[in-house]
Every structure is written in structure tokens, then in C-alpha cells.
Amino acid sequence: MNSLDKQIFFRKLKKILVWKLGEAKGIEIWNDAAAEYDRIMHQNPALRKHKGAMAIPAVALYHTFKAYGIKAEETLKRYGTYMGRKVGKFVHKITSLPNVDYKIWTNIEKIMDDASSEKKGYKRRIVSEPPEMYGVDILSCPFHEVCKELGCEKAVLCICSMDKEYMKSFNHIRYERTTAVSEGAECCDYRLRFDPDKA
């Protein structure tokens, strides 16, 4: 098992590479990406405690895909969307249980506050209009920052795509995000509203 095999979010990507490119080529690319990940961590030991640590494997994969002539940005975005749909199925199932959606909504301010806290490396602006809408503008995200720090800003789009996909899956909670820092906007504009008609 190499170091990339331990990255839960990215494990399925190994299987996809093998499926699409054949076992030998898929494993070769995966192992080279793991070596790139190890190189990044060795050169930047401070990143071990980085709040956006999930972005570091994305950077390693991005560099490796580019080296093999694979469309890195497109591949990682598609993988993020794929994983977002998988997570979304679980989120929808849980929030469809009796009263779970209501319990989440009645605690949404606290949940959003915790999820985007400065302790976790975010900079934000609260734009909630309770009780109809709870919102936050993310001005700076730790995942985006670590990708920028490593000179590979677009690698974060994998995580952005996952986030945008699974957040649509909450039962009775409508989610909107029209902008993203990673796409050059001033902020990621998260807006959540309770909608009893949304399944």
C-alpha cells in the first residue's frame, strides 16, 4: 500500500484509472502520483498539519496527470462530481429519515458556523437572513490556499465539484452556490433555505 492508497477520498480514482487505462498503466500513474505526494510532503513538512490537507493529494494527482498528458483539471473535476454524487446518495438517505431534515435545519446556523470556522482555516462573511435563509460567503478556503501555495490552484476544483454536488442532496433543504473563489470570484456564496417541497 502506498501513501495515496491511504487517502480515503481518492481511493476510487485508482480503480477508475485501472478500468480506463488498463492495470499496468493505471497502477503506474497511481504509483507516480503517490511518489509526487511523498515528494510534496517531504519538501513541505509543515503541510502535515494543514487544515486543507485533502487538497495535497489532488495537487499530486494534478501534476502526475499533466506529466502523462491526461487532462488534469477536467479529470479531477469529473472525479469530484462522481464522488459528490456518491456522498449525496448517503446524505439524502440520512436526511430522509423522520425529523432528521428538521433537526438539521433547526441547527443550521451552528452547523454552518462550525463548518466554515476560522479554526478550520476559513475566512468568511455571514449573510444569513433567519429564519428564511442561512448563508455564508467564503472569502478564503484552506483547500484553495494549500493548492495556491503549491502552485497548482486548479487542483482544488476536484473538492469544489464534490462539495457542490453532494450539498444538493439534502432532503427539504435547498442549497445554492453560484460563485467560487477557485473560479476567480470574490467568494463562494453558500445559501441554504428550508423547502418542504424539495425531496
N, C-alpha and C positions, 0 to 999 in steps of 0.2 A: 504493500500500500504506500503510495507516495503522498506528499503533503497536500496535494489538491484533492485526493480522494477523501480527505477529512472534512472538506468544505461541503456541508450538507446541501446548501442551496444549489451548488453547481454539479453535484454528482450525476444527475440525469443527463447532463450535457456530454459526459463521457460516452454514455450509451448511444446518444444521438450521433456523435462523431463516428463511432464504430459502425452504426447502422447505415449512415450516409456514405462513408468513405472506405468502408471495409475495415476489418480488425487491425491489420498491420498499420495502415496509415492513421486510423483513428487513435490507436494507442500511442503511436509515435508523436502525434500532435499533442495529445494529452500529457505525455511524459515531458515533452519540451516545455509545455505551459507550466507544469509543476516545477521544472528547473528554473524557469523565469520567476515564478512566485518565490522560490527559495532565494534566488539572487536578490530580488527586491527586499525581502525581509532581512537578509544578511547585511545589505548595504544601508538599510534604514531601520535599525533595531527599535527605535522609538515608536515605529508603527505598530508594534505588538500590542500596545495599549490604546491604539487609535479608536475613537468612537465609530469611525466609518470603516472598520476592518473588513467588512463584507465586500467592499469595493476593491480591495487589493487583489483577490483572485481574478476579478473582472479585468483589471489592468493587465495582469499576466496573460490572460487569455487573449485580450485585445492585441497585445504585442505579438504573440505567437501566431494568431490568425493572420495578421498582416504579413508576417515573415513567410507564411505558406501561401500567400496570395488569396486568402479567404476574405470575403467582405466582412471585416470585423464588426463595424458598427451595426450593420444590418443583421448579422448573425446573432449578436448579443441582444439586440432589441427584440428579435423574434423569440429568443430563448426566454427573455424576461416576460414577454406576453404569455408564452406557453406555461411558465411556472406560475404566473399570476392567475391563470385560469384554473390550474390545479389547486392552488391555495384557495381561490374563490369558491370552488365547489365545497370545500370544507367549511369555509366561513358561512356560506349560505345554509348549509345543513345545520350548523350550530345555531345560527340566528333565526332559524325556522322553528326551533323548539319553543314550547309555550313560554311566553313572557321574557325570553332572552333578549329579543329586539327592544322591548320596552325598558328592560333593565339597563341595556347598553345606552339607550337614548337618555334615560334619566341621569346617567353618569357621564354623558358625553363630554361635558366641559372638563371634568377631571381627567378623563381618558386622553383627550386631545392635549391637555396641559402636560401630562406625563410623557406622551409620545413625542412631543416636539420641544422638550425641555432643554434649557441651556446646559444642564448637567450632561445631557446626551450629545452636546456639541452643536445644537441648532441656534440660529438667530432668527427671531420671529416677530410678527406683529399680530396681535389678536384683533380680529374683526368680527367677532360674534355679535349677533343681534337676537339674544334669547327672548322668548323660547322658540322662535321660528327657525333661526339659523345659527349654527355654530361654525365659525370659520377661523382660519389662521393663514397668514401669509408667511411662508418660509422664505426668509431672506438669504439664509446660508445654511447648507446641509452638510453634515460631516462626510457623507458618502461622496458628494460632489467635490468637497475640499480635498479629500485624500487623492482623488483621481487627478485633480488640477496639480496638486503637489508633486505627483509622479509624472506630470507632463502628458497625461492621457485622459483629458476631460470627458471625451465621448464614451469612455468605458462605463460611466455611471448610468447611461441610458438603459442598460440591462436592468438595473434596480428600479429606475423610474418607470419602466414599462411594466414590471411586475406589480409595483405599487398601484399604478393607475388601473390595472386590470382587476386585481383582487378587491380593491376598495368599492367596486361597483356591485359586489356580490351580497352586501348586507341586506337582509330581509327588512323591508319597511323603512330603510334609511337611504335616502338619495344622496349620492356623492357626485361632486363636480370638481374638476381641476382643469382649467383652460390654459394655464401657463406653467412653465417650468424654468428654474434657474439654469438647468443643464442645457436648455434650448435657447439661452440668451436673454430670457425675460428677467425682470427685476425680482420676481418671486415665484414660488409655487403656491397657487391660490386654492387652498383646500376649503370647500364649502360642504356642509352636511345639513340635511333637512329631514325631518320625520315625514314620511309619506305612507299612510295606511294602505294606499292602493298599489304600492310597489312590492312585487313579490321577488 
